[in-house]
Amino acid sequence: MLSLPADIALADPRLLVPEMVAMHQRHPQLDIMNLEALGAASLLDARVLLSERAADGALPGPLSAEGLAWRVIKIG
């Protein structure tokens, strides 16, 4: 089972939603969950951890394009 670090932060929805809208304008191919991850990472200046499977998906390109840090972790 995975555990989360004690310093996990949540983005304020009043700030997150406009950031998601801006991200959608630049990355319209992303679904709402990916937009939330991208927007939260941007607002919180956070590194995104992606599973090996997710690293083959839609997020790595937009994360890199936005200059956001990300890395792949092994799950299981």
N, C-alpha and C positions, 0 to 999 in steps of 0.2 A: 504494500500500500504506500502511496505517496503521501508526503506531508508538506504543508506549506510553511514557509518561514514566518516568524513572528512579526516581521516588519511589512507584511502585505498591506498595500494601500488601495483604496477605492477612489476613483475619480468622481467628483461632484457631478451629478447628472445635468445640472444647469450649464456646466462647462463642457461636459462630454458630448452631449447631443449636437451642439453646433460644430464641434470638432469632427464628429462622425459625418455630418453633412458636408463639411469641407473635404474630408477624405473621400467621400462618395463622388464628389465632383471630379476628383483626380483619379479615382480608381473605381469606376462604375461596375466593374465585374465582381466586386466583393459583395458577399452577403452580409446581413446585419451583424452576425456574430463576429465576422472578420473585421468589419468596420469598427465594432466596439473595441476589439483587441488593439487595432491600429490606433484608434483615437485615444484610448487609455494610455497606451505606451507613449504616445506623443505628449500628452498632458503631464504624465508623471515622470517623463524622461526615464522610462523603465526599459530594461532589456526583456525581450519576449523569448520564452522558452518554448520550443516546438518539438513535438515528438518526431521520430524519423518519418513517420507517415505524413504528418502535417508539413514537414519540410519539403515534401514533393507536391504540395498543394498550392493554393492561391496566395498565401501570405508572404513568402520570402521576397518576391519581387517588389511588392509595394513597401514592405518594411525597409528594404535596401534603398528604394527610390526616395523614401522619406528621411533617409539618414538615421534610421532607428536600429539599435543594436538587437541582434537575435542570435540564438545558438540552438543547436539540436541536442536533445537529451534522450537517453535511452530509457524507455519505460519497461519495467518488468524484469 
